[in-house]
Every structure is written in structure tokens, then in C-alpha cells.
Amino acid sequence: MKILVVVREKAEAGEIKKMLQRIVPISEMEQNDCDGCCCKIVGTAGDGQTGCEMVRRECPDLLIADVELPVVDGLEMLEKIRGDHRDVKVVLLAERENFSQVKRAINLGVEGYLVKPVREDELQQAVARAEEKWKKECMTEAVLSIENIFMACLNGQLSPNPQFNMMTRQRFGLTIEEPGAVFAVWLGDGFEEQKGRARSVIGQAKGFGAGRASRVFEARVWKILFVVLYQMENENQEYTYFQKEIVPKLCRQLSGTVVCIWAKAKRIADLPDVLKHMNLMKDWNLLFDRGELIRQEVIDSQRTVPLKYPVEIENQARQAVTVKDGEEIKRAYYRLYDYLRREPHSPGEMKECLIRINMALLNVYKAQWEIESEVEIQRCMQAISTAMSWREIRAAMESFLTMLNFDAFEEKEDSRLSPLVRKAVQIVRKYFDQGITLEEVAGRLFVSEEYLSSQFKKETGAGFTETIRKYRIDRIKELLIGTKLKINQIAELTGYADSKYMSRVFKEETGMLPTEFRKAAH
């Protein structure tokens, strides 16, 4: 702890230094570690003006000063230095007790007001109080960082108070009662696998625009990564930056579900409530395409309409199950996806509709055949009810379809094929729109890729990859003509992760882009 002594008489300064040497360990080396127990006298001054200059130059932790000083008196000196050196501890020495002086001293936050002649035990007590406060503040500063402050807010460990606000404003130029914003990305079941790449992309947001961003935090229970933005001059400007720069990079570099959310915080201290609200907001992702940055204003602008249950589609699907027409079952689901996405409906209504149709088909199926696992069926329904993206819904629906009899995808011409190739063809029909590979099919049938590829082409007249592509192109044509689904939505339903790549493949096969094909067909 650094000590500065400002008293009028040199002899008195010498006496105070001697007392200090007796009551606290004095070191010639500067030691500002709060774990240390040594103090250093950094200088003495005989008037208030010089004292002010030395405080600014030496930045002492404790100032011992006379009230009555030449040029500038002790209280006036203290008022001058409080603006830039709020944390300095002060012990004032007075010729006599003066009520008005005591009152001013208390208002200026001194640790001691001693009347001369100064007794050693009184000085010791005053210095001890000052040192204790200094150590506590020193320890607080050692752990005080923007990230630790935000984390304490998230954990409900901080409540705003004037003293804490003064400290954070002095050190960081902000308080937790100021407004901010939060950018979050929800990664779903891919959280653990993809959070590293997501951190790297989000980290590029630091230092952008006129605002500032914290480090990337994790909310593992919600499978969310987020950053807190503060000291923003223009919140809409920062939103636009993330929408145009960060979100597209996340979507390019991450596979699977990526839900990006933005929320304003009236106070940084309200972070727990803001994150809870964002966790609820992600449900509305079903109304947006991959790559949208969702915020409350965008959700509010969606004029949702009540969902009329698609009885006709259910009946078509029920009939397909009755006659074991796997392809028609899939087409019914594609029509259902198209129906649900033509107009904005509440996420809850859409998921209830999907579950209701699944249960209707299940009842038709169970009337003729047995289900292998009722538990798996329930898991599929649960996955739909908690899904935050169409990718997740589709995965759950496909898992549900897998519960249906495998022979539902058999066709008459399959009878001419060997049992091995017949099964391979049926797997392709069932899973071509999920990105099934030769390796996966060979693994299911317990044969080598080379043997299956050879037998497949020998018996069907077309290679495995060629067959997959044909099924996909035919399905794309159906969806372009029979639905109003967007190109990126069709890509997702036909096993393409990238709609641009799908468009390129489609043009290679048909000579025109999907948009051109749809326009020509209509």
C-alpha cells in the first residue's frame, strides 16, 4: 500500500513517518499486491497544492494530510483529487475538533479524523481501517472484469447499487443498469460438436461498429452460445451487422440446426430474464428460413392465421398406408409441409397438426400390422413437439416412417431382382432424400461397397449414384410443380445441404434451373 504524507511542518512529517514504521511494515520496494502486508511511503509535501500534484503523480492508496495547509487546505485538496482518485483512502489531522470540518470530511469519505497531538494507537487504528478497505477493493478489482460482471448478473449474484455502479463506471465506463443487447445461437443436439466452430465465428464480432461485445458465453442447459453487447450507439446498426456478417458465416460453417436470436436488454442486470425470453423465442424459428436473425419485432410482424386441419391430406396419407404405398406416403407429407408453410401459423399449431396426422396413420397401420417399438413412436412424437427447426421435424418424421413396414417401398418390377439388389433398391427409394450413401446401404446389407455397386448396376442397368440422382431430380420436379415451397426448402426435402448445388445438379440434368423449370411448368 502506497502512503503519501502531506503536513505543514517537516518535523511533524518525520514523527508520522516514525510512527508508521512502528505500526506497519515499511518497504522501500513498491508493493501493491493486496496479499502483501508491506507499505511504502511514496513522498511528503508541505502544502495542499503540492499535495494535489503528488497525488496525481504517485497515485497513493492512503493519504495522511493536515486539514490546515498553506496554499490549498486539506479539505479543498481532497475535493480536488476525489474526481480522478476516488479510491484513495484518507486520514485527516486537525488542530482541534471542528463540527463543520468533521461533516465535510465525512461527506468526502475519509477513513479517519484525528485531533492533534496524534496518538500512535489512534493512527494505527485509522491506518488499519484504511488498509482493510484497500485490501478488499484490491481483491475485488483482481476478479473484476466485464465477463465476470456479466456472469454474476446471469447467476443472479449482482443487484445494482450506487457503490458498485460507481466502481464499474470508473473502471469500465459503464454500469449494469445501462441498456445492452444479446446475440445468441442455438445449436440443438449439435451443441457439443459445433460450439467450437461457432465460438470462432462469433468471436469475430468483437471490436465491430461503435459498440463492444463480451466474450462468448455458454448456456449449456439451453444449448446456446451468446455474447452481450454494450455501449452501443445504434442498436439497429449492430443488429444489421450480425444479420449480414455473422449469421451467414455461422450458417456456412455449421451443419445441422442453427437458430440465431437477437434481443434487447433494458438493463444489463436483466440478463437472466432476457435469456429466458430468448429461449422461448427460438420456437418461432419454424416461421423463418435458415439464416434469419430472429428478434421480437420480427416475430410480432408475423400475422399468424389459425391453422385449418388438412383433412384431405390426412385421408390421402391414410389410404397410402392401407395399400402400403410408401412413395405416396412421402408425397402426402410433402404436401403437408407445403400446406403448413404457405401461411404463417403458430409453431404450436403446426406441431400439433403433424403429431395428429402421425397418430392417425399409426392407428391405420396398427390395424393391419404390428409396431416394433411403441417407445420409439413416443420418442418421435416428443421430438416433434420440442423441435425448433424444420430439419428437426423432418428427422423426427423420418424416424416415424422408419417404424412402418419396410415392404411399403416395394414395387412390382422388384420381383425380377435378386434379394440383395431388391433390398438395396427399396432402401434407396425410402432414404434417397436423406442423403443415403453406397457405404451406408452396403453396411445395412452386410456386403462390401464394391460388390453391391457391381451387382446393383448389373441388375438395374444404372449405377448407384446415378439412381440416387434420378430419384432426387424426379422428386424436385414434383415439388416444383405441385407445391409452392421455396428452392432452399425443396433442397432440404431432397437431401441437398446447399440449394445452389442442387440448382447446379438440376440444370446439368434438365438444362434449366429449378426456377426456370417451375415457371415453364406453370
Secondary structure, DSSP 8 states (H G I E B T S, - for coil): -EEEEE-S-HHHHHHHHHHHHHHS-B-SS----TT---BEEEEEESSHHHHHHHHHHH--SEEEEESS-SSS-HHHHHHHHHTT-TT-EEEEEESS--HHHHHHHHHTT-SEEEESS--HHHHHHHHHHHHHHHHHHHHHHHH--HHHHHHHHHTT-----HHHHHHHHHHHS--TTS-EEEEEEE-GGGHHHHHHHHHHHHGGGTT-SSSEE---EEEGGGTEEEEEEES-S-HHHHHHHIIIIIHHHHHHH--S--EEEEEEESSGGGHHHHHHHHHHHGGGGGGS-TT-EE-HHHHHH---------HHHHHHHHHHHHTT-HHHHHHHHHHHHHHHHHS---HHHHHHHHHHHHHHHHHHHHTTS--S-HHHHHHHHHHHHH--SHHHHHHHHHHHHHTS-GGGG--GGGGGS-HHHHHHHHHHHHHGGGT--HHHHHHHHTS-HHHHHHHHHHHHSS-HHHHHHHHHHHHHHHHHHH----HHHHHHHTT-S-HHHHHHHHHHHHSS-HHHHHHHH-
